[in-house]
Amino acid sequence: MTELSLAIYAAVRIGVIFSAVMTVVAFLPWIERKLIGRFQQRFGPYRVGPHGILQPIADSIKLVFKEDIIPNNADRVLFVLAPTLALITAVMNLAVIPFGPTFELFGISFGAVQVADVNVGILYIFGFASLGVYSLFLAGWSSGNKYSLLGGLRSSAQMFSYELSLGLSVVTVLMAVGDFKLSEIVLSQEGGFWNWWIVSPKWFVIPGLLGFFLLLVSAFAETNRLPFDLPEAETELVAGYHTEYSSMKFAMFFMAEYINMIVASSIVTTLFLGGWHAPLPYEPFVLAPGWMWFAAKVFVLLFLFIWVRATLPRFRYDQLMNFGWKFMLPLALFNIFLAACCLLLADRFAL
Amino acid sequence: METPSEISVSLEFSIALIFILTAVVFVGGNLILNRLFRPRNPYPEKNSTYECGEHSVGSPWIRFNIRYYIIAILFLIFDVEVLFIIPWAVQFKKLYESLGILAFFEMFVFLLILGLGLAYCWVKGHLEWVLKDRKAAGSNPGI
């Protein structure tokens, strides 16, 4: 492949993936409001366009035309930096997610539906996900508001606590695959849902299920979604770390939250739910392109995020900390032990 | 001279860098678009700190609970542990081939020590968010 065609393919991949995800991000609040409405026996947004489908466009136009207020008390530089950092770190994570296998259109191969297949994919994601903590804490600290400060503190402590179980939950998959590369992890789950790391055959059922559970719960906590949304607990902290934000900066925090939801769902899909592989390796299923399966799995997980929000009440803060340190962390450590034992047993008895 | 795999690694990272630049341009574009269209009409009341309609009293940078700091320290310790475990996990199969069962036990001695550390914090009450006994977290060794 010549350098020029390589550059063009890379540009096409970046453009397509970026705009596709941004479109989903724009319509995700509408989907969420519609679903929450249905869960609460009302209609949700209904006025703008058929069934309110143009609501996100109306919202974004409104937000662009709103006045941007920076309070006198705020640290102006950090106040602007915080939402910028939140959105940039959220978008960065999209770069390594394997959305699909090699994509062909009109006989031209565009390569895998993945911006960059870096060799340390998992570490890249964890690294940038941890950077997200800075944005929330800087927002809380720089606003010059007590509610914001408390929200920022809470969010950083919460993300610290659950990052540990997040990091340890993927170890089971890493042990079985032996590679950081996300595309390799997807390839290792080829051929039907019984090969996915959540319910792989023979010896891997319990560590896989436990790891899936730990990763999912930690993902809820890391994205500040209910029942872990204490950083923005509106009944006590107004809006937490983004109390003082308005206009586009407020929108940027929201976009970051929704992108983080998509990234978290994609990670769960990639590691435990077979990535872009079809659930059954037979004729009608494998005809659909891989990115469709990936999108379908991600949307099921996003629905789960919204469903949980409509179902569960918020934790108390001490409950949150107890759950993170006294349940999730020991369970994650035990799960590594279990996975190693399973691998050794499988080797011993040549399963 | 770079080997082909090194070239491909740097290529993938440079594409990721371009993606990051795309994100920066996108965010900057949003801010500029907002700056072009938004009205600007500040006055002191509007720019005051939000406090549910009251005047804000005192400094916003209050003293906060020391437990946040303890949680941060605990996080540092266990995060280093995670960083240590992940490379071991990736190489586990290869290590098992060369070292045998030792690859398993070496890590679990390490894990056991850290598990003891967690148990120590637990018993000393450093994981409790609400302290029933104010002395529990320091002067009174309840262990």
Contacts between the chains, C-beta under 8 A, distances in Angstrom:
chain1	res1	chain2	res2	distance
A	6	B	11	7.9
A	10	B	15	5.0
A	10	B	18	7.0
A	13	B	15	7.9
A	14	B	15	7.5
A	14	B	18	6.4
A	14	B	19	5.5
A	14	B	22	5.9
A	18	B	19	7.5
A	18	B	22	6.0
A	18	B	26	7.6
A	63	B	34	7.9
A	64	B	33	5.9
A	64	B	34	5.6
A	64	B	37	5.3
A	64	B	38	7.4
A	65	B	37	5.3
A	65	B	38	6.5
A	65	B	39	7.7
A	66	B	38	6.2
A	67	B	38	5.5
A	67	B	39	5.0
A	67	B	40	6.6
A	67	B	41	6.4
A	68	B	34	6.4
A	68	B	35	7.9
A	68	B	38	5.4
A	69	B	42	7.2
A	69	B	46	6.3
A	69	B	47	6.5
A	70	B	47	7.2
A	71	B	47	5.5
A	71	B	48	6.7
A	71	B	49	5.3
A	71	B	50	7.4
A	72	B	44	7.4
A	72	B	47	4.8
A	72	B	48	6.5
A	72	B	49	7.6
A	73	B	48	7.8
A	73	B	49	4.9
A	73	B	56	7.7
A	73	B	60	6.1
A	80	B	31	7.9
A	84	B	27	5.4
A	84	B	31	7.4
A	87	B	23	7.3
A	87	B	26	7.9
A	87	B	27	5.1
A	88	B	20	7.3
A	88	B	23	5.0
A	88	B	24	6.0
A	88	B	27	5.7
A	91	B	19	7.8
A	91	B	20	7.9
A	91	B	22	7.8
A	91	B	23	3.7
A	91	B	26	7.1
A	91	B	27	7.9
A	92	B	16	7.9
A	92	B	19	7.2
A	92	B	20	5.3
A	92	B	23	6.0
A	94	B	19	7.4
A	95	B	15	7.7
A	95	B	16	4.5
A	95	B	19	4.2
A	95	B	20	7.0
A	96	B	16	6.8
A	115	B	15	6.1
A	115	B	16	6.7
A	115	B	19	5.0
A	116	B	12	4.4
A	116	B	13	6.9
A	116	B	15	4.1
A	116	B	16	4.0
A	116	B	19	6.7
A	117	B	12	5.5
A	118	B	9	7.5
A	118	B	12	4.8
A	118	B	13	5.8
A	118	B	16	5.9
A	119	B	9	5.5
A	119	B	12	7.3
A	122	B	86	7.7
A	123	B	86	7.3
A	124	B	16	7.6
A	141	B	61	7.7
A	143	B	49	8.0
A	143	B	60	7.6
A	144	B	49	5.8
A	144	B	60	4.6
A	144	B	61	7.9
A	145	B	49	5.1
A	145	B	50	5.9
A	145	B	51	7.6
A	145	B	56	7.6
A	145	B	60	5.5
A	146	B	51	7.9
A	146	B	56	7.7
A	146	B	60	5.3
A	146	B	62	6.1
A	147	B	50	7.4
A	148	B	60	7.7
A	149	B	60	6.1
A	149	B	61	6.8
A	149	B	62	6.8
A	149	B	64	7.2
A	150	B	64	7.5
A	153	B	64	5.6
A	153	B	68	5.4
A	156	B	68	7.6
A	156	B	72	7.7
A	157	B	68	5.1
A	157	B	71	4.9
A	157	B	72	7.3
A	160	B	71	6.0
A	160	B	72	6.2
A	160	B	75	3.8
A	161	B	71	6.5
A	161	B	75	7.0
A	163	B	75	7.3
A	163	B	79	6.9
A	164	B	75	6.9
A	164	B	78	4.9
A	164	B	79	6.5
A	164	B	82	6.2
A	167	B	79	7.3
A	167	B	82	3.9
A	167	B	86	6.9
A	168	B	82	6.0
A	168	B	85	7.0
A	170	B	86	7.9
A	171	B	85	6.0
A	171	B	86	6.5
A	171	B	89	4.5
A	174	B	86	6.4
A	174	B	89	4.3
A	174	B	90	5.1
A	175	B	89	4.5
A	175	B	90	7.7
A	175	B	92	4.8
A	175	B	93	7.6
A	177	B	90	8.0
A	178	B	90	5.8
A	178	B	91	7.2
A	178	B	92	7.1
A	178	B	93	5.1
A	178	B	94	7.1
A	179	B	90	6.6
A	180	B	90	6.1
A	238	B	50	6.9
A	238	B	52	7.3
A	243	B	50	5.7
A	244	B	49	7.4
A	244	B	50	6.0
A	247	B	34	5.9
A	247	B	38	6.0
A	248	B	30	5.6
A	248	B	31	6.2
A	248	B	33	7.5
A	248	B	34	3.6
A	248	B	38	7.8
A	251	B	30	7.7
A	252	B	27	6.9
A	252	B	30	6.7
A	317	B	129	6.2
A	318	B	128	7.7
A	318	B	129	3.6
A	318	B	130	4.9
A	321	B	71	7.4
A	321	B	127	7.2
A	321	B	129	4.6
A	322	B	127	7.2
A	322	B	128	8.0
A	322	B	129	7.0
A	325	B	74	7.7
A	325	B	118	7.9
A	325	B	122	7.9
A	325	B	127	4.7
A	326	B	122	6.8
A	326	B	127	6.1
A	329	B	78	7.1
A	329	B	118	6.8
A	330	B	115	7.6
A	330	B	118	6.9
A	333	B	111	6.2
A	333	B	114	7.7
A	333	B	115	6.1
A	333	B	118	7.9
A	336	B	85	6.8
A	336	B	89	7.5
A	336	B	111	7.1
A	337	B	108	6.6
A	337	B	111	7.0
A	340	B	92	7.0
A	340	B	104	5.6
A	340	B	107	7.5
A	340	B	108	7.5
A	343	B	92	6.9
A	343	B	93	7.5
A	343	B	96	7.7
A	344	B	96	7.4
A	344	B	101	7.3
A	344	B	104	6.1
A	347	B	96	6.9
